[in-house]
């Protein structure tokens, strides 16, 4: 469970942090870090592409190996570390050739454990295999959508997917959203559930903590002038006066399908169900 702090003032009431008791190392591996430049939500033209971004604590980027390609022998877990760039923890491993790498740390992975990549009889936590070699009913994460491209889905804290069936050259995978998707059996995935499963229970509690994360204040549309937002005008206590909520640019803001990638629709067997 998250660690709840003592309420010494109103701002800290209910504030909680992640459970870092499983971490074994504070400083990252220097050879696997690079400088991370901040862009404050701007695109390559300097225009704001993502609003309410800027500032925040400085970070170094940890070069996580999402491909974790097959190799001979076993790799040893030497540390479990915090990564400020993602919700999950990461594991530092030492490969048989003495090279080091970062991988996403699954739950229950500990220092001293061994992980493999490629065909293996024992499907241990953290090991990486082709979907063709993974038993039906196994919990997996960091799943490839195209062979050799590296894991693209199921990478956030506490998430996992399940192999439900295999047919022809495809595996059927049930995602956490309840969506069922077909993925080629040649694609690779890692065994287990992603670490830091209580991440969703963390309570930020105070605005200053969001600023440390690089989030700037957000103003309600109702509190703006009518020339700044479709919801603007009035005394900020009356309704928006529209049939449906709108974005600042006049488009539907709620209840609209956002998926535009028709090219991969054929791989979705059943859509997610609304809760």
C-alpha positions in Angstrom: 0.0 0.0 0.0 1.1 3.6 -0.5 2.9 5.3 2.4 0.6 8.0 3.9 2.4 10.9 5.5 1.6 12.6 8.8 -0.8 15.5 8.4 1.3 18.4 9.7 -0.8 21.0 7.7 -3.8 21.2 5.5 -1.8 20.7 2.3 -0.3 17.4 3.5 -3.6 15.8 4.7 -4.1 12.5 2.8 -0.9 12.9 0.9 0.8 9.6 0.0 3.8 8.2 -1.7 4.5 4.9 -3.6 5.8 1.9 -1.7 9.5 2.1 -2.3 10.4 -0.8 0.1 11.2 -3.1 -2.8 13.8 -0.8 -4.3 17.4 -1.7 -3.7 19.4 1.1 -5.4 19.0 4.9 -5.3 21.3 6.2 -8.0 20.8 5.0 -11.7 23.5 3.2 -13.7 25.5 6.1 -15.3 26.2 4.3 -18.5 22.5 3.7 -19.1 21.3 7.3 -18.6 21.1 10.3 -20.9 20.1 13.9 -20.5 16.4 14.5 -20.9 15.6 17.9 -22.5 12.3 19.5 -21.6 10.0 21.0 -24.2 7.1 22.4 -22.1 4.5 20.9 -24.4 5.9 22.6 -27.5 6.2 20.9 -30.9 9.0 21.3 -33.5 7.5 24.7 -34.5 7.5 26.0 -31.0 3.7 25.9 -30.8 1.9 24.5 -27.7 0.8 21.0 -28.6 0.0 19.9 -25.1 -1.4 22.5 -22.8 -0.5 22.9 -19.1 3.0 21.6 -19.3 6.3 23.2 -18.1 8.8 23.4 -15.3 9.2 20.4 -13.1 12.1 18.6 -11.5 15.1 17.7 -13.7 15.3 14.1 -14.8 17.8 11.8 -16.4 16.3 9.3 -18.9 16.9 5.7 -18.2 17.5 3.7 -21.4 15.0 0.8 -20.8 15.4 -2.1 -23.2 11.9 -2.8 -24.4 13.1 -5.3 -27.1 15.2 -7.5 -24.7 16.3 -9.7 -27.7 17.1 -13.4 -27.3 20.5 -14.4 -25.9 22.3 -17.5 -24.7 22.4 -18.2 -21.0 20.8 -16.3 -18.1 20.8 -12.7 -17.0 21.0 -11.8 -13.3 19.0 -9.1 -11.6 21.4 -6.8 -9.7 19.0 -4.0 -8.6 15.4 -2.8 -8.6 15.2 1.0 -9.2 12.8 3.9 -9.4 12.3 5.6 -12.8 10.9 9.2 -12.7 9.9 8.8 -16.4 7.3 6.0 -15.9 4.9 4.7 -13.3 6.6 1.2 -13.1 9.9 0.3 -11.4 12.8 -0.9 -13.5 15.3 -3.7 -13.0 19.0 -3.5 -13.7 20.2 -6.8 -15.1 23.7 -8.2 -15.9 23.8 -10.2 -19.1 26.1 -13.3 -19.6 28.6 -11.1 -21.5 28.8 -8.8 -18.4 26.9 -6.0 -20.2 24.2 -4.2 -18.2 20.7 -3.3 -19.3 17.4 -2.0 -17.8 14.1 -3.8 -18.3 10.6 -3.2 -16.8 10.5 -4.8 -13.4 7.5 -7.2 -12.9 5.9 -7.9 -9.6 7.8 -10.4 -7.4 11.1 -10.0 -9.2 14.0 -9.7 -6.7 17.7 -9.1 -6.7 19.5 -12.3 -7.4 16.8 -13.8 -9.6 17.6 -14.8 -13.2 15.8 -14.0 -16.4 16.1 -15.3 -19.9 15.1 -14.2 -23.4 14.3 -16.7 -26.1 13.1 -20.3 -26.0 13.2 -21.7 -22.4 11.5 -24.5 -20.6 10.9 -22.6 -17.4 8.7 -19.5 -17.8 10.1 -17.5 -14.9 8.9 -14.0 -13.9 10.5 -11.4 -16.1 11.7 -13.7 -18.8 10.9 -12.9 -22.4 9.5 -15.4 -25.0 7.6 -15.5 -28.2 3.9 -15.7 -27.8 4.1 -19.1 -29.5 6.0 -20.4 -26.5 3.8 -18.9 -23.8 1.1 -21.1 -22.3 -2.5 -20.0 -22.5 -3.7 -18.3 -19.4 -0.3 -16.8 -18.6 -0.1 -13.1 -17.4 2.2 -11.1 -19.7 3.4 -7.5 -20.2 5.5 -5.4 -22.5 4.0 -7.0 -25.6 5.2 -6.5 -29.2 2.7 -5.7 -31.9 5.2 -6.2 -34.7 8.1 -8.7 -34.5 11.4 -7.2 -33.5 10.0 -3.7 -32.8 10.0 -4.0 -29.1 7.2 -3.9 -26.5 4.5 -1.2 -27.2 1.6 -2.1 -25.0 1.0 -3.1 -21.3 3.9 -1.3 -19.9 2.4 0.9 -17.1 2.4 0.1 -13.4 0.3 -2.8 -12.2 -0.9 -3.7 -15.7 -1.0 -7.2 -17.4 -2.6 -9.0 -20.2 -3.6 -12.6 -20.6 -3.1 -15.1 -23.4 -6.6 -16.5 -23.9 -6.1 -18.6 -27.1 -4.0 -19.4 -30.1 -5.3 -19.9 -33.6 -3.3 -20.1 -36.9 -0.5 -17.6 -36.7 -2.1 -15.4 -34.1 -2.5 -15.4 -30.3 -5.6 -13.9 -28.7 -4.7 -11.5 -25.9 -7.1 -10.0 -23.4 -6.0 -6.6 -22.3 -6.8 -4.9 -18.9 -9.5 -2.8 -20.6 -11.3 -6.1 -21.6 -10.4 -5.6 -25.2 -9.4 -8.8 -27.0 -6.7 -8.4 -29.7 -5.0 -10.7 -32.2 -1.1 -10.5 -32.1 1.3 -12.5 -34.3 2.8 -15.6 -32.5 6.2 -14.4 -33.6 5.9 -11.3 -31.4 7.6 -11.4 -27.9 6.2 -10.6 -24.5 7.5 -10.7 -20.9 6.1 -13.0 -18.2 4.3 -11.5 -15.2 2.5 -8.3 -14.1 4.3 -4.9 -14.1 5.5 -3.7 -10.7 4.2 -0.9 -8.5 0.7 -2.1 -8.7 -0.5 0.4 -6.0 0.5 3.4 -8.2 -3.2 4.2 -8.9 -3.8 4.6 -5.1 -1.3 7.4 -4.7 -2.9 10.7 -3.7 -1.0 13.8 -4.9 -2.9 16.0 -2.5 -1.2 19.4 -3.1 -0.7 21.6 -6.2 3.1 22.0 -5.6 3.6 18.3 -6.1 2.0 18.5 -9.5 4.4 21.4 -10.4 7.3 19.1 -9.5 5.9 16.7 -12.1 5.9 19.3 -14.8 2.1 20.1 -14.7 1.0 23.8 -14.8 -2.4 25.0 -13.6 -5.6 24.3 -15.6 -8.4 26.9 -15.8 -12.0 25.9 -16.2 -13.6 26.9 -19.5 -16.6 28.4 -17.5 -14.3 30.8 -15.7 -13.1 32.3 -19.0 -14.4 35.0 -21.3 -16.6 33.9 -24.2 -13.9 34.8 -26.7 -11.5 32.4 -25.0 -13.7 29.3 -24.6 -17.1 28.1 -25.8 -18.1 27.6 -22.1 -17.1 31.1 -21.2 -19.2 34.1 -20.2 -21.7 34.5 -17.3 -20.6 34.4 -13.7 -19.0 30.9 -13.8 -21.9 29.4 -11.9 -24.4 29.0 -14.7 -24.5 26.0 -17.1 -22.5 25.9 -20.2 -25.6 26.7 -22.3 -24.7 24.1 -25.0 -26.0 20.7 -26.1 -22.7 19.1 -25.3 -19.3 20.1 -23.7 -16.8 21.5 -26.2 -13.0 21.9 -26.3 -11.5 25.4 -26.5 -11.6 24.9 -30.3 -15.3 24.0 -30.5 -15.1 20.2 -30.9 -16.9 17.6 -28.9 -15.3 17.0 -25.5 -17.1 14.0 -24.2 -18.5 10.7 -25.5 -16.7 10.9 -28.9 -14.7 8.1 -30.3 -11.0 9.1 -30.5 -9.7 6.0 -32.3 -8.6 6.9 -35.9 -6.4 4.0 -36.7 -8.6 2.0 -39.1 -5.6 0.1 -40.4 -5.3 -2.1 -37.3 -9.1 -2.5 -36.7 -8.9 -6.0 -38.1 -6.7 -7.2 -35.2 -9.3 -6.2 -32.6 -11.6 -9.2 -31.9 -13.8 -7.5 -29.4 -13.9 -3.9 -28.1 -13.5 -2.9 -24.5 -16.7 -2.9 -22.4 -17.8 0.2 -20.6 -17.7 -0.2 -16.8 
